[in-house]
């Protein structure tokens, strides 16, 4: 099975460092964007740009890496994060791990370390895929309470992902609440305009909602 192309965001105030990480990410067959501080990361994340993971330095001007991790944690944005830094106290690193960082890579780093970090971050994404498959299976079996039990935690674990809203739309559709289904397919697209499953579903509903004056 061919591995999908993932997208990563790299934050480091040193151009040479972030460009080197980008090259290593590209060499693994994935895409990467680079920024120089935590504020730029938040702008991209709040702009609903979907990323499979973030590489961040700890020491950066403006919003540093630890402050970035705190901000994402407080907003319940669960994007896998790997710290890449030559500096950092034990206390700062421990706090970063408590607030969701998955790994710490010391500078200088090797291509193998970046490759392993990518695998670690993508394993977190696989968890969402497994949960999604479980929810869809329960919906097909009309085991709606079980589907809801698996589905609700996904909203807090993956708040920036379009998938929980899409799955909730499928659940409400199966239960006959088409207005609520339409709202969640729309919410899914608000998070990721390119999420095709929700786009197809929303188009199925659009004529009916336009006719009734319910389109958003």
C-alpha positions as CSV (number, residue, x, y, z in Angstrom):
1,X,0.0,0.0,0.0
2,X,1.4,3.4,-1.0
3,X,2.0,5.8,1.9
4,X,0.1,9.0,1.6
5,X,1.8,12.4,1.3
6,X,1.6,14.2,4.7
7,X,2.0,17.9,5.4
8,X,4.3,19.3,8.1
9,X,4.9,22.8,9.5
10,X,8.5,23.7,10.6
11,X,9.1,26.6,13.0
12,X,12.7,27.8,13.6
13,X,14.2,31.3,13.5
14,X,17.3,30.0,11.7
15,X,16.7,29.7,8.0
16,X,19.4,27.0,7.5
17,X,17.9,24.8,10.2
18,X,14.3,25.0,9.0
19,X,15.4,24.5,5.4
20,X,17.4,21.4,6.3
21,X,14.4,19.9,8.2
22,X,12.3,20.7,5.1
23,X,14.7,18.9,2.8
24,X,14.7,15.8,5.1
25,X,10.9,15.9,5.2
26,X,10.8,16.2,1.4
27,X,13.3,13.3,1.1
28,X,10.8,11.1,3.0
29,X,8.1,11.9,0.3
30,X,6.2,14.5,2.3
31,X,5.4,18.2,2.1
32,X,6.6,21.0,4.4
33,X,6.1,24.7,5.1
34,X,8.5,26.8,7.0
35,X,7.9,29.8,9.4
36,X,10.3,31.6,11.8
37,X,8.3,31.9,15.0
38,X,5.3,30.7,17.0
39,X,3.0,33.5,16.0
40,X,3.2,32.4,12.4
41,X,2.4,28.8,13.4
42,X,-0.7,30.0,15.2
43,X,-1.8,32.1,12.2
44,X,-1.5,29.1,9.9
45,X,-3.2,26.7,12.3
46,X,-6.0,29.2,13.1
47,X,-6.4,29.7,9.4
48,X,-7.5,26.0,9.2
49,X,-4.5,24.9,7.4
50,X,-4.4,21.1,8.0
51,X,-1.0,19.7,9.1
52,X,-0.1,16.2,10.2
53,X,2.6,17.5,12.5
54,X,4.8,20.4,13.6
55,X,8.5,20.6,14.1
56,X,9.4,23.5,16.4
57,X,12.5,25.1,18.0
58,X,12.2,26.1,21.7
59,X,14.1,29.4,21.4
60,X,12.6,31.8,18.9
61,X,11.9,35.5,19.0
62,X,8.4,36.6,19.8
63,X,6.3,33.5,20.7
64,X,8.8,30.8,21.5
65,X,8.4,27.0,21.2
66,X,7.2,26.3,24.7
67,X,4.7,29.2,24.6
68,X,3.4,27.9,21.2
69,X,2.9,24.4,22.7
70,X,1.0,26.0,25.7
71,X,-1.2,28.0,23.3
72,X,-2.1,25.0,21.2
73,X,-2.8,23.0,24.4
74,X,-5.0,25.7,25.8
75,X,-7.0,25.9,22.6
76,X,-7.3,22.1,22.6
77,X,-5.6,21.9,19.2
78,X,-4.1,18.5,19.1
79,X,-1.5,18.5,16.3
80,X,1.5,16.2,16.9
81,X,4.5,18.2,17.8
82,X,8.2,17.4,17.9
83,X,10.8,19.8,19.5
84,X,14.0,20.3,17.6
85,X,16.4,22.4,19.7
86,X,19.9,22.9,20.9
87,X,18.7,24.5,24.1
88,X,16.0,23.9,26.7
89,X,15.9,23.3,30.4
90,X,14.8,20.0,31.7
91,X,11.7,21.8,33.2
92,X,10.7,23.3,29.9
93,X,11.1,20.0,28.1
94,X,9.0,18.2,30.8
95,X,6.3,20.8,30.5
96,X,6.3,20.5,26.7
97,X,5.8,16.7,26.9
98,X,3.0,17.2,29.5
99,X,1.2,19.5,27.1
100,X,1.4,17.2,24.1
101,X,4.9,17.2,22.6
102,X,5.7,13.7,21.3
103,X,9.5,13.8,21.0
104,X,12.6,15.9,21.5
105,X,15.5,16.0,18.9
106,X,18.8,17.7,19.8
107,X,20.6,19.9,17.3
108,X,22.6,18.9,15.3
109,X,20.2,16.2,14.0
110,X,20.4,13.4,11.4
111,X,18.0,12.6,8.5
112,X,17.2,9.4,10.4
113,X,16.0,11.3,13.5
114,X,13.7,13.4,11.3
115,X,12.4,10.3,9.5
116,X,11.7,8.6,12.9
117,X,9.9,11.7,14.1
118,X,7.7,11.8,11.1
119,X,6.7,8.1,11.7
120,X,5.9,9.0,15.4
121,X,3.7,11.9,14.3
122,X,1.9,9.9,11.6
123,X,1.1,7.2,14.0
124,X,-1.0,9.7,15.9
125,X,-2.9,10.4,12.7
126,X,-3.5,6.7,12.2
127,X,-5.3,6.7,15.6
128,X,-7.9,9.1,14.1
129,X,-8.2,6.8,11.0
130,X,-8.8,3.8,13.2
131,X,-11.4,5.6,15.3
132,X,-13.1,6.9,12.1
133,X,-13.3,3.4,10.7
134,X,-14.8,2.2,14.0
135,X,-17.4,5.0,14.1
136,X,-18.4,4.3,10.4
137,X,-18.8,0.6,11.2
138,X,-21.0,1.2,14.2
139,X,-23.2,3.6,12.1
140,X,-23.6,1.0,9.4
141,X,-24.7,-1.5,12.1
142,X,-27.1,1.1,13.5
143,X,-25.3,1.0,16.8
144,X,-25.8,4.7,17.3
145,X,-25.0,5.0,21.0
146,X,-21.7,3.1,20.5
147,X,-20.9,5.3,17.5
148,X,-21.5,8.4,19.6
149,X,-19.4,7.1,22.4
150,X,-16.4,6.7,20.0
151,X,-17.1,9.9,18.2
152,X,-17.5,12.6,20.9
153,X,-13.9,12.4,22.2
154,X,-12.6,13.0,18.7
155,X,-13.8,16.6,18.8
156,X,-11.5,17.4,21.8
157,X,-8.6,15.3,20.6
158,X,-8.7,16.6,17.0
159,X,-10.4,20.0,17.1
160,X,-8.7,21.3,13.9
161,X,-9.7,18.2,11.9
162,X,-12.7,18.1,9.6
163,X,-13.2,14.4,10.2
164,X,-15.2,14.5,13.6
165,X,-17.8,16.9,12.1
166,X,-18.0,14.7,9.0
167,X,-18.6,11.6,11.1
168,X,-21.2,13.4,13.3
169,X,-22.9,14.4,10.1
170,X,-23.0,10.8,8.9
171,X,-24.5,9.8,12.3
172,X,-27.2,12.4,12.3
173,X,-28.0,11.5,8.7
174,X,-28.4,7.9,9.6
175,X,-30.7,8.9,12.5
176,X,-32.8,11.0,10.1
177,X,-31.8,14.5,11.3
178,X,-30.8,15.9,8.0
179,X,-30.7,19.6,9.1
180,X,-28.1,18.7,11.8
181,X,-26.2,16.5,9.3
182,X,-26.0,19.4,6.9
183,X,-24.7,21.8,9.6
184,X,-21.9,19.4,10.5
185,X,-20.9,18.7,6.9
186,X,-20.7,22.5,6.6
187,X,-18.7,22.8,9.8
188,X,-16.3,20.2,8.5
189,X,-15.7,22.2,5.3
190,X,-15.1,25.4,7.4
191,X,-12.1,23.6,8.9
192,X,-10.9,22.2,5.6
193,X,-12.4,23.5,2.4
194,X,-10.7,20.7,0.5
195,X,-12.2,17.8,2.5
196,X,-13.9,15.9,-0.3
197,X,-16.2,13.6,1.7
198,X,-17.9,16.6,3.3
199,X,-18.0,18.6,0.1
200,X,-19.8,15.7,-1.7
201,X,-22.3,15.4,1.2
202,X,-23.0,19.1,1.3
203,X,-23.7,19.2,-2.4
204,X,-26.2,16.4,-1.9
205,X,-28.0,18.6,0.6
206,X,-27.6,22.0,-1.0
207,X,-30.6,21.9,-3.5
208,X,-33.0,21.0,-0.6
209,X,-31.6,23.7,1.7
210,X,-31.5,26.4,-1.0
211,X,-35.1,25.7,-1.8
212,X,-36.1,25.9,1.9
213,X,-33.9,29.0,2.5
214,X,-31.6,27.1,5.0
215,X,-28.3,27.2,3.2
216,X,-25.6,28.9,5.2
